[in-house]
Amino acid sequence: MLLAVDAGNTNVVFALFDGATIKARWRIATDPRRTGDEYAVWLMQLLAIEGFERSAITRIIFGSVVPRANHNLTVLAQKYFGIEPMIAGEGKAAWDFEIDVEQPHTLGADRALNCIAAHATVGGDMIVVDFGTATKFEAVDYTGAYKGGIIAPGINLSLDALVGNTAKLPRIAIRAPDTSSVIGRNTEDQMLIGVFWGYVAMMEGLIARMKAEIGRPVTVVATGGLAILFDEKTDIFDRVDADLTIRGLQLLADRTGQR
C-alpha cells in the first residue's frame, strides 16, 4: 500500500492507498517543530484503530510546501517504516509535465500535484482552484502544461486580517449567509456578507478574466476544504474534487514505477 502525505501550511494530510483507492485518510495541524517520532506515535495509533498493519505500507510519497517539515517526514518514513520516501518534484518523482512560467522552480508542490491530477482525471484546458491557506488559481492547457496562475489570500486569512486589525469587530465562522440580501442589518451579517460574497465576486471575476485570456473552452475544477461551501452558492465550478492534491501524489508515485 502507498502512504501519501500532503504537507500544507495549515494541515498535513495522510492518505492510505490500495491501488487507486483511498482506504483511509487522516489530518493533523501543521507544526514544523513536530518530530518524526511524534508523527509516528500519532500515525501508528490511527493505523491500529483502523485495522491496518504497519508492514502493509510498502511505499511512501510526500509533497510539501513547508520545507522545515520535510526532514521530520523523512525520518518518519525511514525510521518507522524502513522506506526511503519519494519526494514530489525531486528525483524519481520529478515533475513530468511542462511548467511554462518564468520561474518554474517556484511552483509549489500542492499546485503541481493539482495540475497532474486534474489533467489525468478531467483533461482539456482547465482552471484549477484550490482553497487552502492561500487560494490558488492554475491555468493548465490541454497538453497538461502549467501556463501560470494567480495567488490570492485565503478567505480565512482575509477574515483574520479584518478581525485582527480592528478593535470591535467580532470573530465569526465562515459560512454562507442566511439571507440572499447583501445589505446586512447587523455587524456580524455585514461582515459575513462582505467576506463571503466578496470572495465569490473575486473568484467569479478572476475566473472570467482567465477564461477570456485562454480563449478556448475551459473546465473549472475546485478543491480544498471550502470548495463545497462555495459550490452551493455559485455555478462557476464544473467539478469539485476534495482529493485532488492527494490524488496527484498517488498518480506521481505510480508513474515512478516503484512498487
Secondary structure, 3 states (H helix, E strand, C coil): CEEEEEECCCEEEEEEEECCEEEEEEEEECCCCCCHHHHHHHHHHHHHHCCCCHHHCCEEEEEECCHHHHHHHHHHHHHHHCCCCEECCCHHHCCCCCECCCCHHHCCHHHHHHHHHHHHHCCCCEEEEEECCEEEEEEECCCCCEEEEEEEECHHHHHHHHHHCCCCCCCCCCCCCCCCCCCCCCHHHHHHHHHHHHHHHHHHHHHHHHHHHHCCCCEEEEEECCHHHHHCCCCCCCEECCCHHHHHHHHHHHHCCCC
